[in-house]
Amino acid sequence: MERSNCGSKKDTVDEAVQLFPSTGSLAKNVNVVDLGSALSGSLDGNVYAYVVASIWGEGAKFVQRGSAPNFQGGIITLCTCKRRMRTFRRPEGWRGVWIAGFCGTKARAVTSRQALFYLMQVKDAYESHRDLWKALPNSVRTAKTARVHRLGDVYEPRSGDDPFDPGTYYPPVEKHSHASERWPDEWREDMKYLVKKTRRHTALLVGDRDGSYLWNSPRFIYSRVPHRGQKKLENLGAFLAELKHCR
């Protein structure tokens, strides 16, 4: 499974981790034990699985120290990591697809196996952060904006005509996970990333509120030898067959 390193450096100050939801549909889908029953509807839709390298083990829990997946505002979004993967389809082609993120080596304090951290079905996808910003409810923008939050994954547009020009967006807050001392301009790639061969910008993925799941401790693990790269499965049935209940 393909690794994602977004925001993987451990922080020790305010907003060092994303908070898990306490209310709403997404909160009800935290630490689901019977995933098969929860996914009682159609098992259609490809599944893209990868390793989220920004998940750390802290005590007996997982914590997200990166900006993506971002589960603030009651919706999971994937807008700042997995850029290459998100160019595999045009925005409209992502609807109905499932994204699965497994813990990596930084979570070994909790488990030595690749445990499932999140699963979401894509409800909507957008070509630019400007389009995404316009589409999101104000409460979700407020919770996810990189202009305010160090782990925010949505960039607020300002004046300018080119939605892929970083100069047409407000820069992220100081010490944002994509504006570190080592990579101070990484955030710009979140807007302008382009695969020249296909001429595709990276799609910005928004999960379905009811079709998204989070785990802050091990419930399901990948049952085979750990993958280093991204893995694509034909449908949810094939994906569930590769999971093992660990409790």
N, C-alpha and C positions, 0 to 999 in steps of 0.2 A: 504494500500500500504506500502511496506517495506521501512523503513527510511534509508537514507544514511547520515552518519555524517562526511564524509571525508572533512577535512579542514574547519570545521564549526566555529572554533574560529575566531573572528573578528580580522583582522590585520589592522595596521595603518601606515605601511611603504611601500616601493616600492613593486610593483607587488602584492598588496593586493587583487586585483580583476582581473578577466580575461576580456580582451577587446573584444567587439563584432566585428565581421568581417565588413569591410567597402568595400571590393571588392570581386569579385568571385561569384560562384554559391551559396555558403552558405549565403553571404550577401543579395542576392536577396530573400532568404527565411527567412528573419528576419521579425517578426511581420506580417506574412500572416494573412489576415482577413477572406478570404473564403477558409478554409482548405479543405472543400469538393471538391471544384473545383481543388485545387492544387493536391489533391490525386485522380485525375480523372482516373488513371489507375486501375490496379487490386487491389482489397481490400483483397487479400489473405495474409496469414502470421499471426502467433500469435502475440499478443501485450503483453508485460510485462510492467506494470505501477508501479511506486514507488514514494516516496517522496524524493526529493533532499534537505536534511537539510542544505546544505551550501549556499542556495539562500537567500539573504537578501533583505529587502526593503530599498531603499535609495531615498528619495524624492518621486517621482512618478514612479521610475524604479526598476527593479530587477537587482541585481548584483550577480555574482558568485564568492564566496570567497573560493571555494574549487578547487581541482585538477580534479574532474570528475563530470559530463561530461566535457571534455576538448574540446573547440571549436577553438583552435588556429591552424594556418596553413591551414585554409579553410576546415577542416574535423573534424567532431565530433568523439571523441573516448571515450570509457569507459574502462579504464584499471587499475584504482586504487581504485574504489569503487564497491559495490555490488558484492563482491567476491563470496559469497555463491550462489547468483542467477546465476552468470556466470559459475557455475559448473553444472547447470541443463542440459546442452547439451554439446556434444563434439564440438570443434571448427567448424567443417563442418556443424553441425546441426543448427548453428546460422544464416547462410546466409538466407536472406529474412525475418527474424524475425524483428519486430518493438519494439523499446524501447521508453517509454514515461516517462518523469520526471515532477512531479508536485511540486510546491512550498510548503513549510511547514510553521511552526509558525514564523520563522525569517523574513518572508516576509509580516508580518501583517501590517507593516507601509504602504504597498501598497494595500493589499487586505486581508480580513479575510477568504476568500475561497481558496480552493486548485486550484490555477491557473496553466495552462499548461506552463511549461518553455521550454521544448524541446521534439521533436519527431524525431526519426531517424530510417531508415531501415538499418539493418546490411548488408553491402556489403561483408566484409571479417572478418574472426576471426582467431586468432593465439593462439598457445598453450603456447608460452613463449615470454618474452620481447626481447629475441635475434632474434626470428623469425620475430617479429613485426618490430624491428629496421631495419632488412635487407630489409623488404618489403616496408617501407615507403620512399617516395621521400626525398631527402636531405633537401629541404625547410621545409617539415613538421616535420622532426626530429628536425631541428633547433628551430622550434617554440614550440615544445612540450617537449624537453628533460628536465628531472628532474635534470640533472647535472648542468643546468644553471638557470632554472626557478623555483621559489618557488611553483608555481602551475602547474608544468609540470607533465605529467602522463606517460611518456615513459622513460625507463631506458636504458642507453647506456651500451652495453656489453664491457667487456675487457677480458683478458686471462682467460682460464678455460674451462673445458669440460661440466660441468653440467649447463644447461640453467635455472635450478630452484634454484641454489645456489646463494644467494645474494652476496657472495664474488666474483662472476664472473662478477659483474657489478660495475660501478662507483657509489659511494654513491650520494645521492641528495645534492643539494646546501644547505648551512646553512639556517635554518629557513624554510625549505620545509614543506608543510602542513602535510606530513607523517613522519616528523622527529622533532616533537615538544618536548618541555621540558617534557611534561607529557608522551608522547609515542615516545621516540626517535628512537625506532627500528621498528615502524609500517611499514616503507617502505619495510622492508625485507619480510613482509607477501605478498606484491604485487608480489613477485617472487615465493615464496615457498608454498603459500597456497594450501592445498591439502585436499580433502574429502577422508578419509581413506576407507570408505565403497565402494565407486565407483572407487577409485584410480584416480580421475579426478582433474587435476589442473584447475585453473580458466581461462576461455577463455578471450582473449583480443579482444574487439569488435571495429570495424572500420565502421563508417557510410558511406552510399552512399552520394556523394557530392550533387546530385540533389534530393535525397530522405531524406534530413535532414532539420529540421525547428527549429528556435529559436524565443523566445518572451522575450523582455525586459520590458514589461508591460502587464497587464491583457488583454487577448483577449478571452480566453476560460477557463471555470472553470469546475471542476468536479461537476456534477449536483446532485449527491446523498450525503448521509451522509459521511463525510471524512473517508477514510480508514487509519488504522495505519500500515497495512502490505502490502506486495506486492500483486498485483492483476494481474491475467492472463486472457486475453480475446481471444476468438477464432480467430478473424480477425478484420480488421480496421473498418468494418461496425458496429460491436458490440462496438468498442471503441468510434467511433464518436457518437453513440447513447447515450453515457454516458457523453457527453460534452454539455455545454451550452454556447452560445455566450454571452459575458457580455458587449458588446459595440455595 
